[in-house]
Amino acid sequence: MITINQLRECSMRYLDSQSIALIYMLKVLDEVITVDDEVIVYPKNLYCRDKELTLYLFTTNYQLLKVTYDLNEVQLVTKNLRHLIESEYKVGDEGHQLILTFADEEIISFHPKKDTTLPYVKEFNSQLLLICRYLQEQSS
């Protein structure tokens, strides 16, 4: 399971642009919400040095937080998951994938094979399973 504390440790391990972005993103998160073990995090593009890191957090009150960092600015967008009209989970030759479709026609796709580097794909697949369980529990 990927946790906020793991991301904190990861941000301190290297001194590169992604680590700096992660430090700023976590700082803003700490100021805005209380992140505990109940929050599921998906760090899209973590360890992909050529892509922008985006944090997705699934909160206990059925909110999806999207945190980005660009040009020294952290942006936090909150979506109510009650506006989720479809979640599609796929497992196949291309690996695991989760596609979320919202009422406003926004589509968010999680694809571990593309969202991280090879050593971490299995861990990201596990995060997708956690998110799927979370969505099923919340919808019932």
C-alpha positions as CSV (number, residue, x, y, z in Angstrom):
1,M,0.0,0.0,0.0
2,I,1.3,3.4,-1.0
3,T,0.9,5.9,1.9
4,I,1.4,9.6,2.4
5,N,4.3,8.8,4.7
6,Q,6.0,6.8,2.0
7,L,5.6,9.8,-0.3
8,R,7.1,12.1,2.4
9,E,10.1,9.7,2.6
10,C,10.4,9.5,-1.2
11,S,10.4,13.3,-1.4
12,M,13.4,13.5,0.9
13,R,15.4,10.7,-0.9
14,Y,16.3,12.7,-4.1
15,L,16.9,16.3,-5.0
16,D,15.2,16.6,-8.4
17,S,12.3,18.5,-9.8
18,Q,9.7,15.7,-9.0
19,S,10.9,15.5,-5.3
20,I,10.6,19.3,-5.0
21,A,7.1,19.2,-6.5
22,L,6.1,16.5,-4.1
23,I,7.4,18.4,-1.1
24,Y,5.2,21.4,-2.1
25,M,2.2,19.3,-2.8
26,L,2.4,17.5,0.5
27,K,2.9,20.8,2.3
28,V,-0.4,22.2,0.9
29,L,-2.2,18.9,1.6
30,D,-1.1,19.1,5.3
31,E,-2.4,22.7,5.5
32,V,-5.8,21.8,3.9
33,I,-6.8,18.4,5.1
34,T,-5.9,15.8,7.7
35,V,-4.4,12.9,5.8
36,D,-4.6,9.6,7.7
37,D,-4.3,5.9,6.9
38,E,-7.9,5.9,5.7
39,V,-7.1,8.1,2.7
40,I,-6.1,6.2,-0.4
41,V,-3.5,7.9,-2.5
42,Y,-2.5,7.2,-6.1
43,P,0.6,9.2,-7.1
44,K,0.3,9.2,-10.9
45,N,3.6,9.4,-12.7
46,L,5.7,8.9,-9.6
47,Y,9.3,7.9,-10.6
48,C,8.5,8.9,-14.2
49,R,11.0,11.8,-14.4
50,D,9.7,12.9,-17.8
51,K,6.1,13.3,-16.7
52,E,4.3,15.6,-14.4
53,L,3.4,14.1,-11.0
54,T,-0.3,14.2,-10.0
55,L,-1.5,13.0,-6.6
56,Y,-5.1,11.6,-6.4
57,L,-6.5,11.1,-2.9
58,F,-9.7,9.3,-2.1
59,T,-11.0,10.6,1.2
60,T,-13.2,9.1,3.8
61,N,-16.0,11.5,2.9
62,Y,-16.2,10.3,-0.7
63,Q,-14.2,13.1,-2.2
64,L,-11.5,12.9,-4.8
65,L,-8.7,15.4,-4.4
66,K,-6.4,16.0,-7.3
67,V,-3.1,17.8,-6.5
68,T,-0.7,19.2,-9.1
69,Y,2.3,21.4,-9.2
70,D,3.3,23.6,-12.0
71,L,5.5,26.6,-12.2
72,N,5.9,27.0,-8.5
73,E,2.1,26.7,-8.0
74,V,0.2,23.9,-6.3
75,Q,-3.3,23.3,-7.4
76,L,-5.8,21.3,-5.4
77,V,-9.1,20.4,-7.1
78,T,-11.9,18.5,-5.2
79,K,-14.4,16.3,-6.9
80,N,-17.4,14.8,-5.2
81,L,-17.4,11.1,-6.1
82,R,-21.2,11.0,-5.9
83,H,-20.9,12.5,-9.4
84,L,-19.0,9.4,-10.6
85,I,-21.3,7.7,-13.2
86,E,-19.0,4.8,-14.1
87,S,-15.9,3.1,-12.9
88,E,-14.3,0.5,-15.2
89,Y,-11.6,-1.8,-13.9
90,K,-9.7,-3.9,-16.5
91,V,-7.0,-6.6,-16.1
92,G,-5.4,-7.9,-19.2
93,D,-2.2,-8.2,-21.3
94,E,-1.7,-4.5,-20.9
95,G,-1.9,-4.7,-17.1
96,H,-4.3,-3.3,-14.7
97,Q,-6.4,-0.2,-15.5
98,L,-9.1,1.8,-13.8
99,I,-11.2,4.4,-15.7
100,L,-13.4,6.8,-13.8
101,T,-16.1,8.7,-15.7
102,F,-17.9,11.7,-14.1
103,A,-21.2,13.4,-14.8
104,D,-19.3,16.4,-16.2
105,E,-17.8,14.1,-18.8
106,E,-14.3,14.2,-17.2
107,I,-12.5,10.9,-17.5
108,I,-9.6,10.0,-15.1
109,S,-7.6,7.0,-16.1
110,F,-5.1,5.1,-13.9
111,H,-2.8,2.7,-15.7
112,P,0.1,1.5,-13.5
113,K,2.2,0.3,-16.5
114,K,2.2,3.9,-17.8
115,D,1.9,5.7,-14.4
116,T,5.2,4.5,-12.9
117,T,8.4,2.6,-13.6
118,L,8.6,-1.1,-13.9
119,P,9.8,-1.9,-10.3
120,Y,6.7,-0.2,-8.8
121,V,3.9,-1.5,-11.2
122,K,2.9,-4.3,-8.8
123,E,2.5,-1.8,-5.9
124,F,0.5,0.5,-8.1
125,N,-1.7,-2.4,-9.2
126,S,-2.4,-3.0,-5.5
127,Q,-3.5,0.6,-5.1
128,L,-6.0,0.2,-7.9
129,L,-7.5,-2.8,-6.1
130,L,-7.8,-0.6,-2.9
131,I,-9.5,2.1,-4.9
132,C,-11.9,-0.4,-6.5
133,R,-12.8,-1.8,-3.1
134,Y,-13.3,1.8,-1.8
135,L,-15.6,2.7,-4.6
136,Q,-17.7,-0.5,-4.1
137,E,-18.0,0.1,-0.4
138,Q,-19.0,3.7,-0.8
139,S,-21.6,3.0,-3.5
140,S,-23.4,0.5,-1.5
